[in-house]
Amino acid sequence: MVVDEGRDNVGRVTERSPTSGSRKRPPRRRLTHAEAKALVEALRRGGLNRIEDVEFPADLSADIPRLHDVEFVNVKLWLTLDGGWFGRAAMSRCRFVDCQLDALRVRKADIDATSFERVVFGGRSFGGFHAARVEGVTLIDCRVRDHPISESSLIGLTVTGGSMTNMNVTDCELRSVRIAANLDLMNLAGCRFENTNMSDSSVGEVSIFAWRDADLRLPKSRSGFLIVPVTALDALEPVLPQLSIGLRKRLVDDWLTADPPPTLVSERFLQREFQATAVETEVIVIALLAVAVSSLQDVTSLMGPRTAT
């Protein structure tokens, strides 16, 4: 489905090959409310297989309970999948390329066999996933921000490249999940991890609370490593004289001795949160990397299980 800029009608169906990642996209055409509503109705009926190069009105939510076999290319929209009180919404075998989802709001919905390539998620504070089942979904070079995920199952999810920022993932199941992205300002709370791998991610700050199962592989490099307060304090003690008094107070007295949760940190985290100089950062990283752990199971052996109540 393509919106034809030379015509007043909503659009026309075309047969096109999938969009190449190197193709330079034309500017999106802003749809009128009437055009956008007509497209939403056509999607609800299952009558479209492709939409491209358009921007939906910012105040219009495309609320579509069933979405199958549709390709969105260079589209900006606010998309809602909501199963309502008694049912479940569904998205299957869809593809999003070079899109901007001001919000992707998913509630009581199943998403499977769907890919997102160079998609920007974020712009509205009420996006996110709740009571969703996400299976066999791929994100490639996407930017995800301010999209909380709660009480959901993530199964066979693959995230390659891009970033995930300012996100809370709460009471979720992560099974056979692979994440290799830039992660920052994330909280993972009350989650179950089974065959989950984040070891190829770079990290700003990621905290892990009250996990239920601990089969989670973690990064262990200068761009991201996990520290446990009880071992971090011992590792830092010999190098404390090399740090300024202010940094020692911020890092040790105000943070580590306050018993924070196990936290994935990095060089930029130390510089951003504690104002460590480049020299101080080098000293701290060398000390902490020596006691960093590479899996959540290692944390459990050090601290004992921290199960959710």
N, C-alpha and C positions, 0 to 999 in steps of 0.2 A: 504494500500500500504506500503510495507516494503522494504527497500533496503537490499538486501542479501549480506553480506560482503564476502561470499564464492563464489560469482559469478561475472562475468564481465558485465552482463546485468544490466539494470537500477533497476529492482526490480520485486517483485511478489505480488500478491494480497493474503491476508490472512484474515481469520475470527478470530478476537480476542475480548475478553471482554474488556470494558473500563479499562484504566490503573488505578491501585490503587494509591492513594496519598502516600502510604507508600512504594511503590515499588522503589527500588534503580535502577536508570536508568543506562544502560551501556554507555560508551563513545560514542559520536557522530562520525560517519564516515564522513570524508570530501569528498564531491562529486566533481568529475571533472566537468568542464564547460559543457561537452557533456552530462553527466548524469543529471546535474541540468536542463539544457535546455529541455531535454527529459521529465523530471518530470513536468516542467512548461507547456509544450505543452499538456501533458496528463491532467493536471488540467484544462486547458482552454477548453478541449474537454468534461470535465465532466466525465472522465473515471476512476477516482480514488476516494476511500473513506477513505483512511488512509495512512499517511506518518509518519515514526518514526525513531528516532536514527540517524539522518543525519544532516550535516551542509552544507548549500549552500555556494558557493564562495562569499566572501565579496563584490566583485565588480559586482555581478549579482543581478538585481532587478527582483523579480518574479512579473511581471505586469499581473494581472489576473482580467479582468473586471467582471467575474461571478464566484462565488465560493459558492457551495451549498453542504451540507451534507458531509463535509470532516473533519476528525479528524487528527490533528497534535500533535504528542507526541514526546517530547525531540528533537525538531527540531530548528535549528538556521537559520534564513533567513531574507531577506529584502523584505517585501511584499508591493505591491502597488495596490490600487483599485482606478482607475481614470475613471470617466465617459466621459472624453474628452469634446469636444466643445458642442455636441448636446444631448448626452445621459446621463445615470446614471449607475454607476457600482453597483454591489450588492453582499452581503455576507449574507447567511442565513443558520441557523441550523448547524453551524460549532462549533468545539470544539478544543481549544488549551490547552495542558497540558505540564508543564515543558519545555516551549519553550523560546527562546530568539529571539525577533523581534528587530533586530538592528534598524530598522525603520518600523513602520506601517504608510504608507502614504495613506491617504484617502481623495479623492477630488470628490465632486459630486457623492456620493455613499450612498446607503442604507444598513445598517447592522442591522439584527434582529435575535432574538432567538439564539444568539451565546454566548458561555462561554469561559472565559480565566481563567485558574487555574495555579497559580505559574508561571506566565509569566513575563519576563523582557522586558519592552519596553524602547528603548533608545540605543544610541551609534552613531547615525547619526543626525546631526542638522536639517535635512530637513524632519523629520517625523512629523506627526500630522494630524489633521482633519480639512477640510475646506468644507463648504456647504454640510455637511453630515447629514443624519438622522439615529440616533442610537436608536433602540427601543428593549426593552426586553433583554438587554445584561447584563451579569454578569461577574464581576471581583472578583476573590477570591485569596487573598494573592499574589497580583501582585505588581511589582515595575514599576512605570511609571515615566519617567524623560524626560524633554526637549521635550515634545509632545504638542505643542499649539493646541487649539481647537477654531475655529472661525466660525461664521455665521452658526452654526449647531444646530440641535434639539436633545436633549438628553431626551428620554422618557422612563420611567420605567427602568432606569439604576440602578443597584445595585453594590456597591463596598464594599467588606468586607475584612478587613485586608490589609496588604501591605502598600504601600506608593505612594504618588503623589507629585513630587518635581520639582521645577523650571518650572512652567507651567503658561501660560497665557490663560485664557478662556474668549473670547471676543465676544460680540454681539450674545450670544447663548440663546436658550430657554432650561430651565431645568424643566421638569414636572414629578412629581412622582419619583424623584431621591432620592436614599438613599446612603449616603457615610459614612462609618465607617472605616477610614483609618488614617494613619499618613500623614498630609498635611503640606507642608513647601514651602516657597518661591513661593507662588501662588498669582496671580492677577485675580480677577473676575470683568470684566469691561463690562458695558452696557448689562447685562444679565437680562432675565426675569425668576423669580423663582415662580413656582406653586407647592405646596405640596412637597417641597424639604426639606430634613432633613440631616444635617451634625452634629447633636448634639452628636453623639457617636464617633466623630473623635478626635484625639489628634493633636495638632497644633504647628508648629514652628512659621511661620508668614504667614498670609493670608490677603490680602487687598481687599476691596470691593468698586468698583467705579461705579458711574452713573448707578445704577440699575434701572430697569423699573418696575418690580413687585416684591413685597417684601415678598412673602410667603416662607420664608427660616428659618428653625429652626437651631440654632447655639449651639455649645458646651458651657458649663458654668462650668468649673472645673479648677483645677490648671494646667492641661495639655492642656488647650485651653479655652480662653474666649475672648469676643469681647469688645473692649473699644471704646468709643466715646470721642474725645478730649475735648469737652466742659464739660463733667462730670468727665473725668479723672483728669483734672487739679484741680478741686475743691476737689476731693477725695485725691489727693496727698499732697495738701497744708499742712495739719497738720503733715505729717510725713517727710517732706523735711529736717528738722534739723537732722534726723537720717541717711541721705544719704551724701556721700562725695560730695565735691564741684564739682568735675569733673563729677560725675554721674548726679547731678542735672542739670548741663549744657547740657550734652548729651541728657538726657531724656526729660527735660522740655524745655529749651531754644532752643535747636537745632531740637527737634522733635515735641513735642506736641504743642508748640506755633506756629509752622509752618503750622498748620491745616492739618495734614495728613488725609487720608480717614479713615473711620471705619476699624479697623484692629483686626483680631484675633491674639492674642499673647499667650505666655506661659512663664513658668519659664525659659526654655532654650533660648527663644527669648531674654529675658531681660539680661541673662548672656552673650549670644553670641554677641548681637548688642550693648549693653551699658556697658559691662564689670562689671555688678553688682556682688558683692560678694554674697555668699549664704545667709548671714544675711540680706543684703540689698534687695535681691530678695524676701525673706520672707515678709519683711515690705511692699514692693510694691505690691506683690500679694494680701495680705490681704486687703490693701486699695482699689485696683482696682476691686477685686472680689465683693466688696460691691456695686459697681455701674455697674457691667457688665450686659449686656442684653442677653436674650436667643433667640431673633428672630430679623430678619431684620425689621419687622414691628415696633418693639420697637425703633429701630434706627430712623425710619422715623418719629415717633411721637416726638422724641427729637430734630431732626435736620431739619425736613421738608423733603419732597421728593427730592431726588437727581437723577433726571431723566436724561437720556442721551440726548444729543443735536442731 
